[in-house]
Amino acid sequence: MFEKILFAGWGDMDFNSHMRNTAFLDKSADVRMMFFAENGFPMEEFMRRKIGPVIMKDEVEYFKEVRLLDPLRVTLMNAGLADDGIAASRVAGGDAVVGTN
């Protein structure tokens, strides 16, 4: 399990002063790339190999509103890896869960 504490920033807010839907996906993507970088596969290596992670599906389940400057604990859990290299992961952040395949 890989975990980071992030914060809901000004650019993450919607007109109701809640974290916007796509900001949850942005935070999960940031943590996914931090995981790769901290485990020996930084962005430079993706660029050198001319490859990148591909997200086939994102699903978000919300539990409560997140407001400006609220801390978010974003947790990446690898749910599995297939023989062909396709992985499933689950990112839990703040008060939402983002599932990706």
C-alpha positions in Angstrom: 0.0 0.0 0.0 1.3 3.5 -0.9 -0.1 6.6 0.8 0.3 10.4 0.5 -1.3 13.3 2.3 -2.4 16.0 -0.2 -4.7 19.1 0.2 -7.7 20.3 -1.6 -6.5 23.4 -3.4 -8.2 26.5 -4.8 -8.1 25.0 -8.4 -9.8 21.9 -7.1 -13.0 23.7 -6.0 -16.3 23.9 -7.8 -18.8 26.8 -7.6 -20.2 25.4 -4.4 -16.8 25.4 -2.7 -16.6 21.6 -2.7 -13.8 19.6 -4.4 -14.9 19.1 -8.0 -15.4 15.6 -9.4 -12.4 15.7 -11.7 -10.1 16.9 -9.0 -10.5 13.5 -7.2 -9.3 11.8 -10.4 -6.4 14.4 -10.7 -5.3 13.6 -7.2 -5.4 9.9 -7.8 -3.3 10.3 -11.0 -0.8 12.4 -9.1 -0.4 9.7 -6.4 -0.1 7.0 -9.0 2.8 8.8 -10.7 4.4 9.5 -7.3 4.2 5.7 -6.6 6.1 5.0 -9.9 8.7 7.7 -9.2 9.4 6.5 -5.6 9.6 2.9 -6.8 12.3 3.5 -9.4 10.3 4.4 -12.5 10.1 8.2 -12.7 8.5 10.2 -15.5 11.8 10.5 -17.3 11.9 6.7 -17.7 8.4 6.7 -19.1 9.5 9.4 -21.6 12.7 7.6 -22.4 10.8 4.4 -23.2 8.0 6.3 -25.0 5.4 4.6 -22.9 2.9 5.7 -20.2 0.3 4.3 -17.9 -3.1 3.8 -19.6 -6.3 4.1 -17.5 -9.1 2.0 -19.0 -11.8 3.0 -16.5 -12.2 5.4 -13.6 -15.1 5.1 -11.0 -15.6 7.5 -8.1 -17.7 6.8 -5.0 -18.2 9.8 -2.7 -18.8 9.7 1.0 -18.7 13.3 2.1 -17.8 16.8 0.8 -14.2 18.0 0.7 -13.6 21.7 1.1 -10.8 24.1 0.4 -7.5 23.2 2.2 -9.0 19.9 3.7 -6.3 17.3 3.9 -6.7 14.2 1.7 -5.1 10.9 2.6 -4.7 9.3 -0.8 -3.9 5.5 -0.7 -2.9 3.4 -3.7 -3.5 -0.3 -3.4 -2.6 -2.7 -6.2 -5.5 -4.9 -6.7 -3.8 -7.3 -9.1 -1.5 -7.8 -12.1 -2.3 -9.9 -15.1 0.3 -11.9 -17.2 -0.1 -9.3 -20.0 0.9 -6.4 -17.6 -2.6 -5.1 -17.1 -3.1 -4.0 -13.5 -6.0 -3.0 -11.4 -5.6 -0.5 -8.6 -7.7 1.2 -6.0 -7.1 4.8 -4.8 -8.8 6.0 -1.7 -8.5 9.7 -1.0 -10.2 11.8 1.6 -13.8 10.9 1.4 -14.0 9.3 -2.0 -12.8 6.1 -3.6 -11.5 6.1 -7.1 -11.3 2.7 -8.7 -9.2 2.3 -11.9 -8.4 -0.5 -14.3 
